[in-house]
Amino acid sequence: MLIKLSWRNIWRNKRRSQIVVISIIVGVVAIILMDTLSMGMIRQMLENQIGSHVGHIQIHRNGFNDNKIIQNYLPDADEVEEVLKSTPEVIAFSERVLTLGLLSSATNSSGVFLVGIHPEEERNITTINGSIVKGNYLSGHKREIVIGEKLAEKLGVELGDKVVAMASALDGTIGSDVFRVVGLYQTLSSEFDKTYIYIPIQNSQKMLDLAGHISEYVFLVENTKEVQDVKLSIKNHLGEKYEVLSYRDLLPTLVMYMDLYKQTIWIFYLIIAIAMVFGIVNTMLMSVFERIQEFGVLMAMGMKNGKLFTMILMEAFFLGVFGTIVGVLIGLIIYFPLTQSGIDFSTFSEGLTAMGSGAIIFPILTFQGFLSALVIVPFVSVIGAIYPAIRTVRLQPVSAIRYV
Amino acid sequence: MEVIRTEKLEKIYGDNGVPVKAVDGVDLTIKKGEFLVIAGPSGSGKTTLLNMIGALDQPTSGKVYLEGEDLSRKSRSQLANLRLRKLGFVFQAYNLIPVLNALENIEFTMMLIGISEKEREDRAMKVMEELGINELAYKRPNEMSGGQQQRVAVARAIVNNPSIVLADEPTANLDSKTGESLLDLMEQMNKEKDITFVFSSHDPQVINRAKRLLKLQDGRIKIDG
């Protein structure tokens, strides 16, 4: 009956309760949209990085990641390949040569990461072939090069133009070769587009005098949740000569940003919660002051403070739960279509492209986000009702009954 | 059997720093089955006395005993428990819970005690039948007249079989015919069920029904008979 009484009490002043419920709904919808969009943006940044180059896991000679010189080639590529072939979770892998170098045109030059790849194998790992906006992907012919559209603009080159790549060779001399631009790519990260160039692996090995050596293996696993386990398993197999790095190790800034977001989203929740607490306190105080005489009668009839206190908290809780349910439903109604269409932030596209997320953000609702939206507001509502409830139980029955 | 006993009961209000004696040394014994009216002009202390008897207000000095239990030694929670189990209240303004219907209002105190839903409903319906108000069971207070509300309030007050029912100006908001009818009902409950009623009123209608009349003046008993 106490539940029934609490529920009916909140609808005694319909307009006031409706205003509070609407403010709760707005808060819950804001929590859902803010969280899902932020998660979507971060996930896109991460997936774009994984898809455009990084892959799930990379294997190098120990120390390569800190010092990407060509002398740090893999000690025994065959051994690594054997391990990868015998690991069932690995769904695709590819070899690469990777070094820092300089790419020059007739008019300009730019520091780059020179990446030698097997074009066909690389298709299974990264999305570079799907990111070609002009020309073609590497066909397997010698001295072809695919560069980012942004880099092409900087160098002043177009399809079919020649560029010269230079990098320190294995023996310390400068290795160089001439390449013809066959394709221009564009990923969702403009910084990446300016930096990474792709050439056939054989050309890179010859140019750098590598004699068949490679710098790294990059591979994908079937389930991203298995990345850490697979990494550790392969690391155990290969031993100390190699470094086995997951995308979390290779993209520390992005991962840190993601972790930071998960921490800082609570500040956002807190701000919304504080705003709601004041709303609830205000509403419940008004509701309590209107009913002082009634509380006096309830006390006179023998209602104890605990039950009175509970009843007021329940009223606020019901307001919170009701607003939350409606808010979550509205939030989901907005959310689901957006998962298909995304939200076009073209106005901010330069900044978003620089961050690597792309201009269209597809929101992602995580379990944590959903749970937060469900739990925070009812919890905050109860917190907001504590002060009015304390004020109520401090009333003296006899003065409360006489209260006008 | 003694239900209420007061000893040198005194209540002083500090009104703007000037102490005012609302009740001044009242010694009173109320026995089971009495139909007692505390009468007197405004400010004579009748409501204050009723509130102290009903464990709603603490005396400045003196004692109130309810069935031999000293109320001054009870905590706030214990007093609430006593009011719940041993006292029934009827207020001038009816004071039903507006969001509950008549049946739920009557059941309310039983719910506080922890009586099962089935038993609550059976007992509430029985009392409503006895008072002839069963057709009001599912009406909310705003759908009832003042007289009907006050009858429901009486039902609420007696449903737990209290030791005593305290009624503060119960007819003040009712017309004379409805007031008479309500008093008939309370008198009937007093006779048939031996329920002790104590009224605070200056309404002649109520005073004329008194089996025992207590006249207060300046917080003191002037007439007891």
Contacts between the chains, C-beta under 8 A, distances in Angstrom:
chain1	res1	chain2	res2	distance
A	1	B	104	6.7
A	1	B	107	6.9
A	1	B	108	6.9
A	1	B	111	4.5
A	2	B	111	7.3
A	4	B	100	7.9
A	4	B	104	7.6
A	5	B	97	7.0
A	5	B	99	6.5
A	5	B	100	6.5
A	8	B	99	3.7
A	8	B	100	7.4
A	9	B	99	5.8
A	12	B	98	7.2
A	12	B	99	6.2
A	293	B	93	8.0
A	293	B	95	7.2
A	294	B	95	7.2
A	294	B	97	6.8
A	294	B	98	7.7
A	297	B	89	7.7
A	297	B	91	6.6
A	297	B	95	4.3
A	297	B	97	7.9
A	298	B	97	7.6
A	299	B	80	6.8
A	300	B	54	7.2
A	300	B	56	5.7
A	300	B	83	6.3
A	300	B	89	5.2
A	301	B	83	6.7
A	301	B	84	6.7
A	301	B	89	6.5
A	301	B	108	7.0
A	301	B	109	5.4
A	301	B	112	7.2
A	301	B	156	7.7
A	302	B	80	5.1
A	302	B	81	6.6
A	302	B	82	7.7
A	302	B	83	4.2
A	302	B	84	2.4
A	302	B	85	7.1
A	302	B	87	7.7
A	302	B	109	6.4
A	302	B	112	5.8
A	303	B	80	6.9
A	303	B	84	7.7
A	303	B	112	5.7
A	304	B	77	5.8
A	304	B	80	4.8
A	304	B	81	7.4
A	304	B	112	7.7
A	305	B	76	7.2
A	305	B	77	7.1
A	305	B	80	7.6
A	307	B	112	6.8
A	396	B	57	7.9
A	397	B	56	4.8
A	397	B	57	8.0
A	398	B	51	5.0
A	398	B	56	4.5
A	398	B	57	4.4
A	401	B	56	7.5
A	401	B	91	7.1
A	401	B	95	7.7
